[in-house]
Amino acid sequence: LALLKDPESGVRRSAAVALGKLGNSSSEIVTGLLALLKDPESGVRRSAAEALGNLGNSSSEVVTGLLALLKDPEGVMRMSAAEVLGNLGKSNADVLLTLVHWLSQQSEEVTLGDAINVLSQLCTQ
């Protein structure tokens, strides 16, 4: 967990990937990964989002953190967050309801487009 705070972004990214593969969704690990969703490096944010998705944790804190990434300035990050939310939504109807509610409050075209893509994926699978 200490590596999540390493000064080198590559180390933080690798630590997030490794934690996502462990399958341990303890609050300490989830909290560490949630903090990385705000990392200045997009690769670290993306690895943290994917790790949270791999852990299958669809708690409100995780969903809220991922929803915030739908406003990320980098398109690849928005798509990654949308994909993770979509995957979490397949196993938890609350994620879908949260996403729909969040979507109804948004006005930015890019954010709306990514969120609509997630909803489309959920409804067709």
MMTF fields as JSON, N, C-alpha, C and O atoms, coordinates in Angstrom:
{
  "mmtfVersion": "1.0.0",
  "mmtfProducer": "UNKNOWN",
  "numBonds": 499,
  "numAtoms": 500,
  "numGroups": 125,
  "numChains": 1,
  "numModels": 1,
  "chainsPerModel": [1],
  "groupsPerChain": [125],
  "chainIdList": ["A"],
  "bondAtomList": [4, 2, 8, 6, 12, 10, 16, 14, 20, 18, 24, 22, 28, 26, 32, 30, 36, 34, 40, 38, 44, 42, 48, 46, 52, 50, 56, 54, 60, 58, 64, 62, 68, 66, 72, 70, 76, 74, 80, 78, 84, 82, 88, 86, 92, 90, 96, 94, 100, 98, 104, 102, 108, 106, 112, 110, 116, 114, 120, 118, 124, 122, 128, 126, 132, 130, 136, 134, 140, 138, 144, 142, 148, 146, 152, 150, 156, 154, 160, 158, 164, 162, 168, 166, 172, 170, 176, 174, 180, 178, 184, 182, 188, 186, 192, 190, 196, 194, 200, 198, 204, 202, 208, 206, 212, 210, 216, 214, 220, 218, 224, 222, 228, 226, 232, 230, 236, 234, 240, 238, 244, 242, 248, 246, 252, 250, 256, 254, 260, 258, 264, 262, 268, 266, 272, 270, 276, 274, 280, 278, 284, 282, 288, 286, 292, 290, 296, 294, 300, 298, 304, 302, 308, 306, 312, 310, 316, 314, 320, 318, 324, 322, 328, 326, 332, 330, 336, 334, 340, 338, 344, 342, 348, 346, 352, 350, 356, 354, 360, 358, 364, 362, 368, 366, 372, 370, 376, 374, 380, 378, 384, 382, 388, 386, 392, 390, 396, 394, 400, 398, 404, 402, 408, 406, 412, 410, 416, 414, 420, 418, 424, 422, 428, 426, 432, 430, 436, 434, 440, 438, 444, 442, 448, 446, 452, 450, 456, 454, 460, 458, 464, 462, 468, 466, 472, 470, 476, 474, 480, 478, 484, 482, 488, 486, 492, 490, 496, 494],
  "bondOrderList": [1, 1, 1, 1, 1, 1, 1, 1, 1, 1, 1, 1, 1, 1, 1, 1, 1, 1, 1, 1, 1, 1, 1, 1, 1, 1, 1, 1, 1, 1, 1, 1, 1, 1, 1, 1, 1, 1, 1, 1, 1, 1, 1, 1, 1, 1, 1, 1, 1, 1, 1, 1, 1, 1, 1, 1, 1, 1, 1, 1, 1, 1, 1, 1, 1, 1, 1, 1, 1, 1, 1, 1, 1, 1, 1, 1, 1, 1, 1, 1, 1, 1, 1, 1, 1, 1, 1, 1, 1, 1, 1, 1, 1, 1, 1, 1, 1, 1, 1, 1, 1, 1, 1, 1, 1, 1, 1, 1, 1, 1, 1, 1, 1, 1, 1, 1, 1, 1, 1, 1, 1, 1, 1, 1],
  "groupList": [{"groupName": "LEU", "atomNameList": ["N", "CA", "C", "O"], "elementList": ["N", "C", "C", "O"], "formalChargeList": [0, 0, 0, 0], "bondAtomList": [1, 0, 2, 1, 3, 2], "bondOrderList": [1, 1, 2], "singleLetterCode": "L", "chemCompType": "L-PEPTIDE LINKING"}, {"groupName": "ALA", "atomNameList": ["N", "CA", "C", "O"], "elementList": ["N", "C", "C", "O"], "formalChargeList": [0, 0, 0, 0], "bondAtomList": [1, 0, 2, 1, 3, 2], "bondOrderList": [1, 1, 2], "singleLetterCode": "A", "chemCompType": "L-PEPTIDE LINKING"}, {"groupName": "LYS", "atomNameList": ["N", "CA", "C", "O"], "elementList": ["N", "C", "C", "O"], "formalChargeList": [0, 0, 0, 0], "bondAtomList": [1, 0, 2, 1, 3, 2], "bondOrderList": [1, 1, 2], "singleLetterCode": "K", "chemCompType": "L-PEPTIDE LINKING"}, {"groupName": "ASP", "atomNameList": ["N", "CA", "C", "O"], "elementList": ["N", "C", "C", "O"], "formalChargeList": [0, 0, 0, 0], "bondAtomList": [1, 0, 2, 1, 3, 2], "bondOrderList": [1, 1, 2], "singleLetterCode": "D", "chemCompType": "L-PEPTIDE LINKING"}, {"groupName": "PRO", "atomNameList": ["N", "CA", "C", "O"], "elementList": ["N", "C", "C", "O"], "formalChargeList": [0, 0, 0, 0], "bondAtomList": [1, 0, 2, 1, 3, 2], "bondOrderList": [1, 1, 2], "singleLetterCode": "P", "chemCompType": "L-PEPTIDE LINKING"}, {"groupName": "GLU", "atomNameList": ["N", "CA", "C", "O"], "elementList": ["N", "C", "C", "O"], "formalChargeList": [0, 0, 0, 0], "bondAtomList": [1, 0, 2, 1, 3, 2], "bondOrderList": [1, 1, 2], "singleLetterCode": "E", "chemCompType": "L-PEPTIDE LINKING"}, {"groupName": "SER", "atomNameList": ["N", "CA", "C", "O"], "elementList": ["N", "C", "C", "O"], "formalChargeList": [0, 0, 0, 0], "bondAtomList": [1, 0, 2, 1, 3, 2], "bondOrderList": [1, 1, 2], "singleLetterCode": "S", "chemCompType": "L-PEPTIDE LINKING"}, {"groupName": "GLY", "atomNameList": ["N", "CA", "C", "O"], "elementList": ["N", "C", "C", "O"], "formalChargeList": [0, 0, 0, 0], "bondAtomList": [1, 0, 2, 1, 3, 2], "bondOrderList": [1, 1, 2], "singleLetterCode": "G", "chemCompType": "PEPTIDE LINKING"}, {"groupName": "VAL", "atomNameList": ["N", "CA", "C", "O"], "elementList": ["N", "C", "C", "O"], "formalChargeList": [0, 0, 0, 0], "bondAtomList": [1, 0, 2, 1, 3, 2], "bondOrderList": [1, 1, 2], "singleLetterCode": "V", "chemCompType": "L-PEPTIDE LINKING"}, {"groupName": "ARG", "atomNameList": ["N", "CA", "C", "O"], "elementList": ["N", "C", "C", "O"], "formalChargeList": [0, 0, 0, 0], "bondAtomList": [1, 0, 2, 1, 3, 2], "bondOrderList": [1, 1, 2], "singleLetterCode": "R", "chemCompType": "L-PEPTIDE LINKING"}, {"groupName": "ASN", "atomNameList": ["N", "CA", "C", "O"], "elementList": ["N", "C", "C", "O"], "formalChargeList": [0, 0, 0, 0], "bondAtomList": [1, 0, 2, 1, 3, 2], "bondOrderList": [1, 1, 2], "singleLetterCode": "N", "chemCompType": "L-PEPTIDE LINKING"}, {"groupName": "ILE", "atomNameList": ["N", "CA", "C", "O"], "elementList": ["N", "C", "C", "O"], "formalChargeList": [0, 0, 0, 0], "bondAtomList": [1, 0, 2, 1, 3, 2], "bondOrderList": [1, 1, 2], "singleLetterCode": "I", "chemCompType": "L-PEPTIDE LINKING"}, {"groupName": "THR", "atomNameList": ["N", "CA", "C", "O"], "elementList": ["N", "C", "C", "O"], "formalChargeList": [0, 0, 0, 0], "bondAtomList": [1, 0, 2, 1, 3, 2], "bondOrderList": [1, 1, 2], "singleLetterCode": "T", "chemCompType": "L-PEPTIDE LINKING"}, {"groupName": "MET", "atomNameList": ["N", "CA", "C", "O"], "elementList": ["N", "C", "C", "O"], "formalChargeList": [0, 0, 0, 0], "bondAtomList": [1, 0, 2, 1, 3, 2], "bondOrderList": [1, 1, 2], "singleLetterCode": "M", "chemCompType": "L-PEPTIDE LINKING"}, {"groupName": "HIS", "atomNameList": ["N", "CA", "C", "O"], "elementList": ["N", "C", "C", "O"], "formalChargeList": [0, 0, 0, 0], "bondAtomList": [1, 0, 2, 1, 3, 2], "bondOrderList": [1, 1, 2], "singleLetterCode": "H", "chemCompType": "L-PEPTIDE LINKING"}, {"groupName": "TRP", "atomNameList": ["N", "CA", "C", "O"], "elementList": ["N", "C", "C", "O"], "formalChargeList": [0, 0, 0, 0], "bondAtomList": [1, 0, 2, 1, 3, 2], "bondOrderList": [1, 1, 2], "singleLetterCode": "W", "chemCompType": "L-PEPTIDE LINKING"}, {"groupName": "GLN", "atomNameList": ["N", "CA", "C", "O"], "elementList": ["N", "C", "C", "O"], "formalChargeList": [0, 0, 0, 0], "bondAtomList": [1, 0, 2, 1, 3, 2], "bondOrderList": [1, 1, 2], "singleLetterCode": "Q", "chemCompType": "L-PEPTIDE LINKING"}, {"groupName": "CYS", "atomNameList": ["N", "CA", "C", "O"], "elementList": ["N", "C", "C", "O"], "formalChargeList": [0, 0, 0, 0], "bondAtomList": [1, 0, 2, 1, 3, 2], "bondOrderList": [1, 1, 2], "singleLetterCode": "C", "chemCompType": "L-PEPTIDE LINKING"}],
  "groupTypeList": [0, 1, 0, 0, 2, 3, 4, 5, 6, 7, 8, 9, 9, 6, 1, 1, 8, 1, 0, 7, 2, 0, 7, 10, 6, 6, 6, 5, 11, 8, 12, 7, 0, 0, 1, 0, 0, 2, 3, 4, 5, 6, 7, 8, 9, 9, 6, 1, 1, 5, 1, 0, 7, 10, 0, 7, 10, 6, 6, 6, 5, 8, 8, 12, 7, 0, 0, 1, 0, 0, 2, 3, 4, 5, 7, 8, 13, 9, 13, 6, 1, 1, 5, 8, 0, 7, 10, 0, 7, 2, 6, 10, 1, 3, 8, 0, 0, 12, 0, 8, 14, 15, 0, 6, 16, 16, 6, 5, 5, 8, 12, 0, 7, 3, 1, 11, 10, 8, 0, 6, 16, 0, 17, 12, 16],
  "groupIdList": [1, 2, 3, 4, 5, 6, 7, 8, 9, 10, 11, 12, 13, 14, 15, 16, 17, 18, 19, 20, 21, 22, 23, 24, 25, 26, 27, 28, 29, 30, 31, 32, 33, 34, 35, 36, 37, 38, 39, 40, 41, 42, 43, 44, 45, 46, 47, 48, 49, 50, 51, 52, 53, 54, 55, 56, 57, 58, 59, 60, 61, 62, 63, 64, 65, 66, 67, 68, 69, 70, 71, 72, 73, 74, 75, 76, 77, 78, 79, 80, 81, 82, 83, 84, 85, 86, 87, 88, 89, 90, 91, 92, 93, 94, 95, 96, 97, 98, 99, 100, 101, 102, 103, 104, 105, 106, 107, 108, 109, 110, 111, 112, 113, 114, 115, 116, 117, 118, 119, 120, 121, 122, 123, 124, 125],
  "secStructList": [7, 4, 4, 4, 4, 7, 1, 1, 2, 2, 2, 2, 2, 2, 2, 2, 2, 2, 2, 2, 2, 2, 7, 7, 7, 7, 2, 2, 2, 2, 2, 2, 2, 2, 2, 2, 6, 6, 7, 1, 1, 2, 2, 2, 2, 2, 2, 2, 2, 2, 2, 2, 2, 2, 2, 6, 7, 7, 7, 2, 2, 2, 2, 2, 2, 2, 2, 2, 2, 6, 6, 7, 1, 1, 2, 2, 2, 2, 2, 2, 2, 2, 2, 2, 2, 2, 2, 2, 2, 2, 2, 7, 2, 2, 2, 2, 2, 2, 2, 2, 2, 2, 2, 2, 6, 7, 7, 7, 2, 2, 2, 2, 2, 2, 2, 2, 2, 2, 2, 2, 2, 2, 2, 2, 7],
  "xCoordList": [0.81, 0.0, 0.849, 0.443, 2.013, 2.895, 3.293, 3.534, 3.364, 3.774, 2.739, 3.062, 1.512, 0.498, 0.837, 0.29, 1.749, 2.149, 3.568, 4.139, 4.134, 5.502, 5.59, 4.636, 6.728, 6.863, 6.868, 6.548, 7.222, 7.27, 5.899, 5.338, 5.377, 4.046, 4.002, 2.985, 5.093, 5.117, 4.979, 4.361, 5.549, 5.437, 4.004, 3.446, 3.404, 2.005, 1.078, 0.165, 1.328, 0.51, 0.643, -0.361, 1.863, 2.098, 1.489, 0.951, 1.574, 0.987, -0.531, -1.126, -1.147, -2.6, -2.98, -3.934, -2.242, -2.517, -2.406, -3.27, -1.329, -1.105, -2.237, -2.716, -2.662, -3.749, -5.052, -5.839, -5.279, -6.478, -6.495, -7.562, -5.323, -5.226, -5.337, -5.62, -5.114, -5.148, -6.552, -6.731, -7.54, -8.915, -9.317, -10.392, -8.474, -8.782, -9.411, -8.756, -10.665, -11.399, -11.542, -12.587, -10.486, -10.542, -10.681, -10.332, -11.192, -11.398, -10.084, -10.056, -9.005, -7.699, -7.233, -6.717, -7.417, -7.018, -7.919, -7.432, -9.209, -10.152, -9.868, -9.884, -9.612, -9.303, -8.036, -7.986, -7.023, -5.785, -6.003, -5.459, -6.798, -7.076, -7.958, -7.769, -8.912, -9.758, -8.921, -9.187, -7.922, -7.055, -6.334, -6.094, -5.987, -5.278, -6.17, -5.666, -7.465, -8.36, -8.166, -8.619, -7.487, -7.224, -5.752, -5.311, -5.004, -3.58, -3.383, -4.207, -2.312, -2.084, -1.76, -1.923, -1.31, -0.954, -2.145, -2.688, -2.542, -3.716, -3.517, -4.469, -2.3, -2.04, -2.282, -2.749, -1.966, -2.197, -3.699, -4.216, -4.397, -5.852, -6.532, -7.43, -6.086, -6.689, -6.431, -7.334, -5.202, -4.88, -5.683, -6.136, -5.862, -6.651, -8.108, -8.723, -8.657, -10.048, -10.22, -11.167, -9.309, -9.399, -9.221, -9.87, -8.343, -8.147, -9.425, -9.818, -10.068, -11.334, -12.377, -13.149, -12.389, -13.308, -12.992, -13.897, -11.705, -11.296, -11.674, -11.966, -11.667, -12.048, -13.553, -14.029, -14.3, -15.75, -16.457, -17.595, -15.781, -16.37, -17.258, -16.772, -18.553, -19.485, -20.108, -21.277, -19.311, -19.796, -20.064, -19.59, -20.812, -21.137, -19.885, -19.829, -18.879, -17.646, -16.92, -16.404, -16.885, -16.223, -16.99, -16.389, -18.288, -19.102, -18.976, -18.852, -19.005, -18.862, -17.506, -17.414, -16.46, -15.122, -15.028, -14.411, -15.63, -15.601, -16.459, -16.091, -17.598, -18.436, -17.687, -17.834, -16.891, -16.114, -15.146, -14.851, -14.654, -13.715, -14.393, -13.708, -15.704, -16.394, -16.25, -16.61, -15.721, -15.454, -13.96, -13.537, -13.167, -11.72, -11.427, -12.127, -10.398, -10.088, -9.587, -9.636, -9.112, -8.587, -9.648, -10.201, -9.917, -10.951, -10.731, -11.685, -9.495, -9.212, -9.541, -9.939, -9.372, -9.699, -11.2, -11.695, -11.931, -13.393, -13.922, -14.817, -13.366, -13.829, -13.493, -14.288, -12.329, -11.942, -12.901, -13.36, -13.2, -14.137, -15.511, -16.174, -15.931, -17.237, -17.275, -18.274, -16.194, -16.131, -16.188, -16.901, -15.445, -15.452, -16.839, -17.346, -17.452, -18.813, -19.778, -20.643, -19.616, -20.469, -20.314, -21.301, -19.069, -18.826, -19.377, -19.935, -19.225, -19.776, -21.293, -21.928, -21.877, -23.331, -23.961, -25.134, -23.189, -23.729, -24.043, -24.932, -23.305, -23.504, -24.233, -24.497, -24.558, -25.194, -26.137, -25.698, -27.424, -28.42, -28.316, -28.692, -27.806, -27.663, -26.702, -26.88, -25.678, -24.731, -25.48, -25.284, -26.326, -27.107, -28.013, -28.088, -28.685, -29.565, -28.783, -29.227, -27.626, -26.784, -26.319, -26.31, -25.933, -25.469, -26.589, -26.36, -27.769, -28.908, -29.197, -29.419, -29.197, -29.436, -28.351, -28.649, -27.104, -25.979, -26.096, -25.883, -26.435, -26.565, -27.631, -27.463, -28.709, -29.798, -29.388, -30.074, -28.288, -27.831, -26.701, -26.199, -26.3, -25.16, -25.618, -26.719, -24.73, -25.056, -23.923, -24.14, -22.739, -21.62, -21.784, -22.025, -21.652, -21.887, -20.955, -21.398, -19.68, -18.718, -19.04, -19.039, -19.315, -19.659, -20.925, -20.995, -21.911, -23.164, -22.941, -23.529, -22.101, -21.835, -21.219, -21.626, -20.245, -19.606, -20.589, -20.623, -21.382, -22.351, -23.423, -23.849, -23.849, -24.84, -24.266, -24.982, -22.985, -22.341, -22.385, -22.64, -22.142, -22.194, -23.598, -23.781, -24.59, -25.969, -26.339, -27.027, -25.888, -26.171, -25.574, -26.221, -24.347, -23.698, -24.465, -24.652, -24.904, -25.618, -26.96, -27.391, -27.606, -28.943, -28.915, -29.927, -27.774, -27.704, -27.058, -26.947, -26.636, -25.974, -26.803, -26.397],
  "yCoordList": [-1.204, 0.0, 1.263, 2.295, 1.176, 2.35, 2.778, 3.96, 1.823, 2.138, 2.997, 3.62, 3.035, 3.89, 5.363, 6.217, 5.658, 7.045, 7.332, 8.371, 6.426, 6.602, 7.846, 8.169, 8.546, 9.746, 9.438, 10.31, 8.228, 7.849, 7.342, 6.417, 7.959, 7.571, 6.124, 5.45, 5.64, 4.251, 3.256, 2.202, 3.59, 2.724, 2.747, 1.702, 3.942, 4.044, 3.263, 2.567, 3.393, 2.691, 1.181, 0.468, 0.695, -0.748, -1.269, -2.376, -0.474, -0.886, -1.02, -1.952, -0.087, -0.152, -1.401, -2.096, -1.68, -2.878, -4.132, -5.007, -4.208, -5.387, -5.559, -6.673, -4.471, -4.565, -5.002, -5.73, -4.563, -4.974, -6.455, -7.059, -7.041, -8.475, -9.35, -10.544, -8.761, -9.541, -9.99, -11.035, -9.2, -9.565, -9.233, -9.634, -8.506, -8.12, -6.737, -5.756, -6.661, -5.397, -4.779, -4.218, -4.882, -4.307, -2.792, -2.184, -2.202, -0.76, -0.007, 1.061, -0.537, 0.109, 0.157, 1.176, -0.939, -0.995, -0.093, 0.666, -0.168, 0.661, 2.143, 2.938, 2.517, 3.908, 4.367, 5.479, 3.519, 3.858, 4.035, 4.96, 3.154, 3.254, 4.468, 5.131, 4.751, 5.934, 7.209, 8.122, 7.274, 8.458, 8.629, 9.754, 7.514, 7.589, 8.052, 8.439, 8.017, 8.529, 10.028, 10.582, 10.685, 12.118, 12.402, 13.548, 11.381, 11.537, 12.456, 12.446, 13.246, 14.129, 13.372, 13.919, 12.139, 11.347, 10.494, 9.714, 10.65, 9.92, 8.407, 7.663, 7.949, 6.51, 5.921, 4.789, 6.684, 6.245, 6.23, 5.275, 7.285, 7.337, 6.155, 5.519, 5.883, 4.791, 3.437, 2.604, 3.22, 1.95, 1.79, 0.69, 2.882, 2.818, 2.492, 1.675, 3.125, 2.858, 1.397, 0.733, 0.912, -0.479, -1.45, -2.495, -1.11, -1.964, -2.039, -3.117, -0.898, -0.901, -1.745, -2.469, -1.645, -2.474, -3.951, -4.777, -4.285, -5.686, -6.249, -7.437, -5.386, -5.833, -6.042, -6.715, -5.466, -5.643, -4.892, -5.207, -3.897, -3.125, -2.044, -1.129, -2.145, -1.154, -0.329, 0.051, -0.057, 0.772, 2.186, 2.566, 2.945, 4.302, 5.163, 6.03, 4.937, 5.706, 5.427, 6.341, 4.167, 3.787, 4.359, 4.946, 4.196, 4.695, 6.21, 6.74, 6.91, 8.367, 8.775, 9.714, 8.074, 8.368, 8.143, 8.934, 7.079, 6.777, 7.755, 8.148, 8.15, 9.135, 10.448, 11.107, 10.826, 12.062, 11.981, 12.995, 10.779, 10.619, 10.785, 10.957, 10.739, 10.976, 12.435, 12.791, 13.279, 14.675, 14.924, 16.073, 13.871, 14.017, 14.706, 14.461, 15.565, 16.25, 15.306, 15.653, 14.133, 13.2, 12.177, 11.473, 12.114, 11.223, 9.77, 9.06, 9.315, 7.911, 7.596, 6.479, 8.581, 8.381, 8.312, 7.492, 9.176, 9.136, 7.784, 7.199, 7.307, 6.019, 4.871, 3.945, 4.925, 3.887, 3.865, 2.803, 5.051, 5.138, 4.627, 3.916, 4.989, 4.542, 3.019, 2.387, 2.442, 0.989, 0.297, -0.693, 0.815, 0.217, 0.332, -0.626, 1.506, 1.671, 0.697, 0.11, 0.539, -0.397, -1.81, -2.524, -2.222, -3.569, -3.745, -4.794, -2.735, -2.813, -2.833, -3.492, -2.123, -2.056, -3.363, -3.602, -4.228, -5.528, -6.388, -7.238, -6.16, -6.996, -6.267, -6.853, -5.001, -4.237, -3.196, -2.206, -3.43, -2.517, -1.123, -0.145, -1.014, 0.301, 1.184, 2.401, 0.573, 1.348, 1.965, 3.136, 1.182, 1.682, 2.829, 3.852, 2.67, 3.736, 4.993, 6.107, 4.812, 5.963, 6.669, 7.898, 5.89, 6.461, 7.237, 8.332, 6.686, 7.37, 8.676, 9.709, 8.637, 9.846, 10.882, 12.056, 10.45, 11.358, 11.962, 13.159, 11.124, 11.568, 12.656, 13.606, 12.518, 13.496, 14.879, 15.866, 14.952, 16.224, 16.862, 17.92, 16.245, 16.732, 17.54, 17.356, 18.446, 19.229, 19.254, 19.684, 18.807, 18.826, 17.716, 16.559, 18.085, 17.144, 15.936, 14.805, 16.166, 15.057, 14.092, 12.879, 14.612, 13.774, 12.987, 11.793, 13.638, 12.97, 11.844, 10.769, 12.089, 11.066, 9.816, 8.704, 9.986, 8.83, 8.083, 6.853, 8.825, 8.187, 7.444, 6.357, 8.019, 7.35, 6.07, 5.078, 6.08, 4.857, 3.759, 2.6, 4.101, 3.106, 2.553, 1.337, 3.422, 2.96, 2.058, 1.053, 2.415, 1.602, 0.199, -0.797, 0.133, -1.157, -1.988, -3.19, -1.355, -2.084, -2.606, -3.694, -1.836, -2.226, -3.277, -3.93, -3.452, -4.414, -5.735, -6.656, -5.83, -7.068, -7.818, -8.884],
  "zCoordList": [0.0, 0.0, 0.0, -0.534, 0.593, 0.637, -0.769, -1.014, -1.697, -3.068, -3.803, -4.815, -3.31, -3.927, -3.761, -4.459, -2.826, -2.567, -3.044, -2.71, -3.817, -4.308, -5.195, -5.904, -5.16, -6.001, -7.507, -8.315, -7.878, -9.294, -9.754, -9.167, -10.801, -11.283, -11.758, -11.593, -12.346, -12.806, -11.664, -11.82, -10.53, -9.35, -8.835, -8.502, -8.769, -8.317, -9.257, -8.812, -10.543, -11.537, -11.362, -11.35, -11.228, -11.06, -9.763, -9.724, -8.708, -7.431, -7.558, -7.018, -8.271, -8.469, -9.257, -8.906, -10.309, -11.125, -10.265, -10.312, -9.476, -8.633, -7.621, -7.41, -6.999, -6.022, -6.676, -6.071, -7.898, -8.615, -8.922, -9.033, -9.06, -9.365, -8.122, -8.224, -6.947, -5.71, -5.33, -4.705, -5.71, -5.383, -3.958, -3.512, -3.235, -1.866, -1.882, -2.234, -1.506, -1.562, -0.176, 0.154, 0.637, 1.986, 1.888, 0.876, 2.95, 2.932, 2.782, 2.171, 3.323, 3.209, 1.749, 1.291, 1.033, -0.382, -1.214, -2.052, -0.995, -1.753, -1.506, -2.446, -0.266, 0.054, -0.667, -1.193, -0.691, -1.396, -2.885, -3.487, -3.486, -4.918, -5.23, -6.25, -4.354, -4.564, -4.571, -5.353, -3.712, -3.681, -5.011, -5.451, -5.653, -6.938, -8.084, -9.138, -7.896, -8.946, -9.158, -10.16, -8.207, -8.31, -8.615, -8.524, -8.969, -9.265, -10.471, -11.385, -10.493, -11.645, -12.945, -14.035, -12.833, -14.017, -14.463, -13.68, -15.723, -16.215, -16.19, -15.954, -16.43, -16.388, -15.01, -14.882, -13.993, -12.615, -12.343, -11.765, -12.758, -12.568, -13.263, -12.711, -14.472, -15.235, -14.576, -14.484, -14.119, -13.452, -12.169, -11.853, -11.429, -10.199, -10.511, -9.826, -11.537, -11.925, -12.334, -11.913, -13.147, -13.594, -12.433, -12.392, -11.49, -10.325, -9.497, -9.05, -9.294, -8.561, -9.281, -8.652, -10.598, -11.371, -11.239, -11.122, -11.259, -11.112, -9.749, -9.616, -8.743, -7.401, -7.297, -6.383, -8.231, -8.244, -7.138, -6.791, -6.584, -5.493, -6.081, -6.746, -5.839, -6.377, -5.257, -5.325, -4.225, -3.119, -3.631, -4.702, -2.873, -3.311, -3.449, -4.321, -2.6, -2.696, -4.007, -4.649, -4.392, -5.64, -6.828, -7.728, -6.838, -7.947, -8.058, -9.162, -6.933, -6.945, -7.508, -8.3, -7.102, -7.62, -9.114, -9.826, -9.591, -11.021, -11.811, -12.918, -11.252, -11.931, -12.118, -13.148, -11.136, -11.255, -12.434, -13.067, -12.73, -13.847, -15.202, -16.21, -15.246, -16.516, -16.952, -18.075, -16.056, -16.402, -16.589, -16.718, -16.605, -16.771, -18.108, -19.09, -18.158, -19.414, -20.519, -21.699, -20.141, -21.14, -21.529, -20.684, -22.832, -23.344, -22.993, -22.674, -23.046, -22.748, -21.288, -20.958, -20.433, -19.016, -18.823, -18.05, -19.529, -19.438, -19.928, -19.318, -21.015, -21.56, -20.617, -20.46, -19.993, -19.044, -17.859, -17.438, -17.327, -16.204, -16.622, -15.867, -17.821, -18.322, -18.446, -18.102, -18.932, -19.083, -17.72, -17.553, -16.759, -15.42, -14.8, -14.216, -14.928, -14.41, -15.086, -14.436, -16.384, -17.103, -16.595, -16.418, -16.356, -15.846, -14.435, -14.115, -13.598, -12.246, -12.29, -11.468, -13.234, -13.35, -13.751, -13.464, -14.423, -14.825, -13.612, -13.654, -12.527, -11.351, -10.225, -9.175, -10.435, -9.371, -9.966, -10.551, -9.81, -10.371, -9.772, -10.419, -8.537, -7.915, -8.704, -8.761, -9.314, -10.12, -11.298, -11.623, -11.923, -13.052, -12.616, -13.297, -11.513, -11.021, -10.67, -10.948, -10.062, -9.723, -10.984, -11.049, -11.986, -13.241, -13.935, -14.449, -13.951, -14.57, -13.829, -14.46, -12.507, -11.718, -11.991, -12.207, -11.98, -12.235, -13.631, -13.822, -14.594, -15.978, -16.105, -16.869, -15.366, -15.452, -14.939, -15.204, -14.218, -13.656, -14.459, -14.078, -15.55, -16.314, -17.525, -18.045, -17.956, -19.143, -20.173, -21.305, -19.809, -20.752, -21.781, -21.437, -23.031, -24.129, -24.078, -24.277, -23.816, -23.798, -22.675, -22.882, -21.496, -20.353, -20.631, -20.339, -21.185, -21.511, -22.515, -22.391, -23.498, -24.503, -23.906, -24.24, -23.028, -22.396, -21.497, -21.495, -20.74, -19.856, -20.655, -20.264, -21.756, -22.603, -23.197, -23.333, -23.552, -24.042, -22.994, -23.325, -21.747, -20.669, -20.555, -20.493, -20.527, -20.427, -21.592, -21.414, -22.768, -23.947, -23.796, -24.118, -23.308, -23.099, -22.076, -22.263, -21.005, -19.96, -20.453, -20.073, -21.287, -21.749, -22.844, -23.099, -23.497, -24.595, -24.177, -24.987, -22.926, -22.508, -21.492, -21.03]
}
